[in-house]
Amino acid sequence: MDRPAPSAFQVPNSFSKHHHPYFTPAEVQHLSDKQRGKLSVSQKERARQQACGFIEAVSSKIGFPRRTIATAQNLYQRFHLFFPRKDFSYHDVSLAALYVSTKMHDTLKKPREILMVAYAVRFPELAAKSKTIGGEVDMDPMTVEHDRQRVLAVERLILETICFNFTSKMPFPYVIKLGRKLGASKKLIKFAWRLTVDSHRTPVPLMYPPNTVALGCIYTAALLSTIEPTPSSNTNDESDRKVANLLRQKGDWEATYMAEAEDLEEIAHILIDLLMQAAQNPSANTSPRTPSSPSPHPSPRNQHFSSGGSPHIPQIPYKSDQLLQLKIAMRENEHPPRPDRPLSNPDLSAMYSGNDVVLLGKNEGTVRFLFGPPGVVGHGV
């Protein structure tokens, strides 16, 4: 008698899940569209900016360093490459991502501490009535415990999504080092740093390594400096124009800095799109940092911090039509995009529909988490 064929949904006794440090733009597009459900592209973008703004507000109120905030925003976006947005509250995912980020950067806070600050951000009217020294919101203990358990449940899913790989390389040091190497002015480097902060509100850090992100932000800052409302006439302007001209063209710098001109152009378009959204909706609490604004949610350790009232959100110094004209000019002279191919399989649906995705968060079978993508693990990883 023939043995019956195994079911397509049968759980294997064991399987391996590989960590993907980066995804191609095609992979990010495919996975994002798969998880956004009935949300439109604009609704998905608003949801992402809302979550990133919430992470920024809670983190700054606690006093977390920039590396913790940026990694949390990155983890939030990575999570929703594999889990539908409709199944999770953005508050739970944001706080779980922040909790995991504190572990990765050794800035650990207990979940309850993060939750209490989050309550103060979510319910400022209750925080204003608080009689405690720290302004802690008086919440029902059962509600706090229920929320804490939800955050810990999502934390497990995030840890499995990153395969428990706590390695996190940030682009911020590269901005300073590469900016100096390229001869950029201090003003341009400072602007590029702030654009790097804003890049974590986008999928850019999911798609490119930190050195490429840093160069892309330097290139974007150099392009934007050409349309500043009040350009200054000094020797730094000439050096910044040279930086833009160098990174615009393919050349030896690509091998030196291990980056491609096409990738820098793609990063510039994504960041300019983010600035255009902020320019069209300046009252939103998701407006990015600009050359004249250190942060819309200053840290308590920042000299600009004010304990009373909500933080002032500065106006974006660019008009949307200026940014649109810049994008058109870039499109007219840019290089053809590089072909996107996944790491191991040209069929995106087949690559991201196996056990490594379906069985996330389930206590079934034995899972071996590997710290690198297929074809890389075992070769020094």
C-alpha positions as CSV (number, residue, x, y, z in Angstrom):
1,M,0.0,0.0,0.0
2,D,1.4,3.4,-1.0
3,R,2.2,5.9,1.7
4,P,0.0,9.0,1.3
5,A,1.8,12.1,0.1
6,P,2.6,14.7,2.8
7,S,0.4,17.7,3.1
8,A,1.6,21.0,1.6
9,F,1.0,22.6,5.0
10,Q,2.8,19.9,7.0
11,V,5.3,21.4,9.5
12,P,8.8,20.1,9.0
13,N,10.7,18.7,11.9
14,S,13.4,21.3,11.5
15,F,14.3,24.1,9.1
16,S,16.8,26.9,8.8
17,K,16.0,30.6,8.5
18,H,18.5,33.0,7.0
19,H,19.1,36.6,8.1
20,H,18.9,39.1,5.2
21,P,20.8,42.2,6.2
22,Y,19.6,44.1,3.1
23,F,16.9,43.7,0.4
24,T,16.8,44.8,-3.2
25,P,14.3,47.6,-4.0
26,A,12.3,45.0,-5.9
27,E,12.1,42.8,-2.8
28,V,11.1,45.7,-0.6
29,Q,8.4,46.6,-3.1
30,H,7.1,43.1,-3.4
31,L,7.0,42.4,0.4
32,S,5.5,45.8,1.2
33,D,2.7,45.4,-1.3
34,K,2.1,41.9,0.0
35,Q,1.6,43.1,3.6
36,R,-0.2,46.4,3.2
37,G,-3.5,44.6,2.4
38,K,-6.3,47.0,1.3
39,L,-4.3,50.1,2.3
40,S,-3.4,52.4,-0.6
41,V,0.3,53.3,-1.2
42,S,-0.4,56.8,0.3
43,Q,-2.1,55.3,3.3
44,K,0.8,52.9,3.9
45,E,3.2,55.8,3.7
46,R,1.2,57.8,6.2
47,A,1.1,54.8,8.6
48,R,4.8,54.4,8.3
49,Q,5.5,58.1,9.1
50,Q,3.0,58.0,12.0
51,A,4.9,55.0,13.5
52,C,8.3,56.5,12.9
53,G,7.1,59.8,14.4
54,F,5.8,57.9,17.5
55,I,9.1,56.2,17.9
56,E,10.9,59.5,17.7
57,A,8.6,61.2,20.2
58,V,8.9,58.4,22.8
59,S,12.6,57.9,22.4
60,S,13.4,61.6,22.6
61,K,11.3,61.9,25.8
62,I,13.2,59.1,27.3
63,G,16.5,60.4,26.1
64,F,17.7,57.6,23.8
65,P,20.6,58.2,21.5
66,R,20.1,58.6,17.8
67,R,21.4,55.1,17.1
68,T,18.7,53.5,19.2
69,I,16.0,55.6,17.6
70,A,17.2,54.9,14.0
71,T,17.5,51.2,14.6
72,A,14.0,51.0,16.1
73,Q,12.5,52.8,13.0
74,N,14.4,50.3,10.8
75,L,13.1,47.3,12.8
76,Y,9.6,48.6,12.5
77,Q,9.8,48.7,8.7
78,R,11.5,45.3,8.5
79,F,8.8,43.8,10.7
80,H,6.1,44.9,8.2
81,L,7.9,43.3,5.3
82,F,6.7,39.9,6.8
83,F,3.6,40.7,8.9
84,P,0.4,42.4,7.7
85,R,-0.2,45.9,9.0
86,K,-3.9,45.2,9.7
87,D,-3.0,42.4,12.2
88,F,-1.0,44.7,14.6
89,S,-1.3,48.0,16.2
90,Y,1.4,50.4,15.2
91,H,1.8,51.3,18.9
92,D,2.7,47.7,19.8
93,V,5.1,47.2,17.0
94,S,6.8,50.6,17.5
95,L,7.4,50.0,21.2
96,A,8.5,46.4,20.6
97,A,11.0,47.6,17.9
98,L,12.2,50.2,20.4
99,Y,12.6,47.6,23.1
100,V,14.7,45.4,20.8
101,S,16.8,48.4,19.7
102,T,17.6,49.2,23.3
103,K,19.0,45.7,23.7
104,M,21.0,46.0,20.5
105,H,22.7,49.2,21.5
106,D,22.9,48.5,25.3
107,T,20.5,51.4,26.2
108,L,18.1,49.0,27.9
109,K,14.9,50.1,29.5
110,K,12.2,47.8,30.9
111,P,9.1,47.4,28.8
112,R,7.0,49.1,31.5
113,E,9.2,52.2,31.6
114,I,8.9,52.5,27.8
115,L,5.1,52.0,28.1
116,M,4.6,54.7,30.7
117,V,6.5,57.2,28.5
118,A,4.4,56.1,25.5
119,Y,1.2,56.7,27.5
120,A,2.4,60.3,28.2
121,V,3.0,60.8,24.5
122,R,-0.3,59.2,23.4
123,F,-2.4,60.9,26.2
124,P,-0.9,64.3,26.9
125,E,-4.1,65.4,28.6
126,L,-3.6,62.7,31.2
127,A,0.1,63.4,31.6
128,A,-0.8,67.1,32.3
129,K,-3.1,66.0,35.2
130,S,-0.4,63.7,36.7
131,K,0.7,64.6,40.2
132,T,3.9,62.4,40.1
133,I,7.3,63.9,39.8
134,G,8.1,62.3,36.5
135,G,4.7,63.0,35.0
136,E,3.8,59.3,34.9
137,V,0.3,58.7,33.6
138,D,-2.1,57.0,36.0
139,M,-3.1,53.9,34.1
140,D,-5.1,50.8,35.1
141,P,-2.5,48.2,36.2
142,M,-4.4,45.5,34.2
143,T,-4.2,47.6,31.1
144,V,-0.5,48.2,31.5
145,E,0.1,44.5,32.0
146,H,-2.0,43.6,29.0
147,D,-0.1,46.1,26.8
148,R,3.2,44.8,28.2
149,Q,2.4,41.3,27.2
150,R,1.4,42.4,23.7
151,V,4.7,44.3,23.3
152,L,6.7,41.2,24.5
153,A,4.8,39.0,22.0
154,V,5.7,41.3,19.1
155,E,9.3,41.5,20.4
156,R,9.6,37.7,19.8
157,L,8.4,38.1,16.2
158,I,10.9,40.9,15.6
159,L,13.7,38.8,17.1
160,E,12.8,36.0,14.8
161,T,12.6,38.3,11.8
162,I,16.2,39.4,12.4
163,C,17.2,35.9,13.3
164,F,18.4,37.1,16.6
165,N,21.3,38.9,14.9
166,F,22.0,41.9,17.1
167,T,24.6,43.4,14.7
168,S,23.7,46.9,13.6
169,K,25.9,49.2,11.6
170,M,24.9,52.8,11.4
171,P,25.6,55.3,8.6
172,F,26.2,58.3,10.9
173,P,29.9,57.9,11.4
174,Y,30.3,57.4,7.6
175,V,28.7,60.8,7.0
176,I,31.4,62.7,8.9
177,K,34.3,60.6,7.6
178,L,33.2,60.5,4.0
179,G,32.1,64.2,4.0
180,R,35.6,65.2,5.2
181,K,37.2,62.9,2.7
182,L,35.2,64.5,-0.1
183,G,36.1,68.0,1.0
184,A,32.5,68.9,1.9
185,S,31.8,72.0,4.1
186,K,30.8,71.6,7.7
187,K,27.4,73.0,6.8
188,L,26.9,70.3,4.1
189,I,28.0,67.6,6.5
190,K,25.6,68.8,9.1
191,F,22.8,68.9,6.6
192,A,23.7,65.4,5.4
193,W,23.6,64.1,8.9
194,R,20.1,65.3,9.4
195,L,19.1,63.8,6.1
196,T,20.6,60.5,7.3
197,V,18.3,60.8,10.4
198,D,15.4,61.2,8.0
199,S,16.5,58.3,5.9
200,H,15.4,55.9,8.6
201,R,11.8,57.1,8.1
202,T,12.1,55.4,4.6
203,P,13.1,51.9,3.4
204,V,16.6,53.2,2.4
205,P,18.5,51.5,5.3
206,L,16.8,48.2,4.4
207,M,18.1,48.4,0.9
208,Y,21.6,49.8,1.2
209,P,24.6,49.4,3.5
210,P,25.6,52.3,5.7
211,N,28.4,53.7,3.6
212,T,26.0,53.9,0.6
213,V,23.3,55.5,2.7
214,A,25.9,58.1,4.0
215,L,27.0,58.9,0.5
216,G,23.5,59.1,-0.8
217,C,22.6,61.6,2.0
218,I,25.7,63.7,1.2
219,Y,24.8,63.7,-2.4
220,T,21.2,64.7,-1.6
221,A,22.4,67.5,0.7
222,A,24.7,68.8,-2.0
223,L,21.8,68.9,-4.5
224,L,19.4,70.6,-2.1
225,S,22.0,73.2,-1.2
226,T,21.7,74.5,-4.8
227,I,18.0,75.5,-4.2
228,E,18.3,77.0,-0.7
229,P,16.1,80.0,-0.3
230,T,18.9,82.2,0.9
231,P,22.2,80.9,-0.6
232,S,25.3,82.3,0.9
233,S,28.3,83.4,-1.1
234,N,31.4,81.8,0.3
235,T,34.1,79.4,-0.7
236,N,32.2,76.5,0.8
237,D,29.5,76.7,-1.9
238,E,32.1,75.9,-4.6
239,S,33.4,72.8,-2.7
240,D,29.8,71.6,-2.2
241,R,29.1,71.9,-5.9
242,K,32.2,69.9,-6.6
243,V,30.9,67.2,-4.3
244,A,27.6,67.1,-6.2
245,N,29.3,66.9,-9.6
246,L,31.7,64.2,-8.4
247,L,28.9,61.9,-7.0
248,R,26.7,62.6,-10.0
249,Q,29.1,60.9,-12.4
250,K,30.4,57.4,-12.5
251,G,34.1,57.2,-11.7
252,D,36.9,55.9,-9.6
253,W,35.2,57.0,-6.4
254,E,32.7,54.1,-6.8
255,A,35.5,51.6,-6.3
256,T,37.1,53.7,-3.5
257,Y,33.9,54.1,-1.5
258,M,32.2,50.8,-2.6
259,A,29.1,52.5,-3.9
260,E,27.3,53.0,-7.2
261,A,26.1,56.3,-8.7
262,E,22.8,54.7,-9.6
263,D,22.1,53.8,-5.9
264,L,22.9,57.4,-4.8
265,E,20.4,58.7,-7.3
266,E,17.7,56.3,-6.0
267,I,18.4,57.4,-2.4
268,A,18.2,61.0,-3.4
269,H,14.8,60.5,-5.0
270,I,13.4,58.8,-1.9
271,L,14.6,61.5,0.4
272,I,13.3,64.3,-1.8
273,D,10.0,62.5,-1.9
274,L,10.0,62.6,1.9
275,L,10.7,66.3,1.9
276,M,8.0,66.9,-0.6
277,Q,5.4,65.2,1.6
278,A,6.5,67.3,4.5
279,A,6.4,70.5,2.4
280,Q,2.8,69.7,1.3
281,N,1.7,68.9,4.9
282,P,3.8,71.1,7.1
283,S,1.5,70.7,10.1
284,A,2.0,67.0,10.3
285,N,4.0,65.6,13.2
286,T,6.0,63.5,10.8
287,S,7.8,66.5,9.2
288,P,11.5,65.5,8.8
289,R,14.4,67.5,10.2
290,T,15.6,70.3,8.0
291,P,18.8,72.5,7.9
292,S,17.2,74.9,10.4
293,S,15.7,72.4,12.8
294,P,17.7,70.0,15.0
295,S,14.6,67.9,15.8
296,P,10.9,68.2,16.0
297,H,11.0,66.2,19.2
298,P,14.1,67.5,21.1
299,S,15.7,65.3,23.7
300,P,15.5,66.3,27.4
301,R,19.3,66.5,27.2
302,N,19.1,69.0,24.3
303,Q,19.5,72.7,25.1
304,H,16.5,73.4,22.9
305,F,14.2,71.2,25.0
306,S,11.2,72.9,26.6
307,S,9.3,71.1,29.4
308,G,6.1,73.0,28.8
309,G,3.9,72.5,25.8
310,S,4.5,70.5,22.6
311,P,7.7,70.9,20.6
312,H,7.6,73.5,17.8
313,I,7.7,71.9,14.4
314,P,9.7,74.1,12.0
315,Q,8.6,74.9,8.5
316,I,10.3,73.0,5.7
317,P,12.5,75.6,3.9
318,Y,11.7,74.1,0.4
319,K,8.5,74.5,-1.6
320,S,7.1,71.3,-3.2
321,D,7.4,72.7,-6.7
322,Q,11.1,73.5,-6.1
323,L,11.7,69.9,-5.1
324,L,9.6,68.6,-8.0
325,Q,11.7,70.6,-10.5
326,L,14.9,69.2,-8.9
327,K,13.5,65.7,-9.3
328,I,12.7,66.4,-13.0
329,A,16.2,67.7,-13.6
330,M,17.7,64.6,-12.0
331,R,15.6,62.3,-14.1
332,E,16.8,64.0,-17.3
333,N,20.4,63.3,-16.6
334,E,20.5,60.2,-14.4
335,H,22.0,56.8,-15.2
336,P,19.9,53.8,-16.1
337,P,18.9,51.9,-12.9
338,R,20.9,48.8,-12.1
339,P,19.0,45.5,-12.7
340,D,17.4,44.2,-9.4
341,R,17.9,40.6,-8.6
342,P,17.3,38.9,-5.3
343,L,20.1,37.1,-3.5
344,S,19.2,33.5,-4.5
345,N,16.0,33.3,-6.5
346,P,14.6,35.5,-9.3
347,D,11.1,34.5,-8.3
348,L,10.2,36.8,-5.4
349,S,7.0,34.9,-4.5
350,A,8.8,31.7,-4.2
351,M,11.7,33.2,-2.3
352,Y,9.5,34.7,0.4
353,S,6.7,32.2,0.8
354,G,8.4,29.3,2.4
355,N,8.8,28.0,6.0
356,D,11.1,30.9,7.0
357,V,8.1,33.2,6.7
358,V,5.1,31.1,7.4
359,L,6.4,29.6,10.6
360,L,7.6,32.8,12.2
361,G,6.3,33.1,15.8
362,K,5.1,29.5,16.0
363,N,6.2,26.9,18.5
364,E,6.4,24.1,15.8
365,G,9.5,22.2,14.7
366,T,13.1,23.1,15.3
367,V,14.4,26.3,13.8
368,R,18.0,27.1,13.2
369,F,18.6,30.8,12.8
370,L,21.5,31.7,10.6
371,F,23.2,35.1,10.8
372,G,23.6,35.6,7.0
373,P,21.8,35.1,3.7
374,P,22.0,31.8,1.7
375,G,25.3,31.4,-0.1
376,V,27.0,33.6,2.5
377,V,26.7,31.6,5.7
378,G,29.7,29.4,6.1
379,H,32.0,31.8,4.3
380,G,33.2,33.8,7.2
381,V,29.7,34.3,8.6
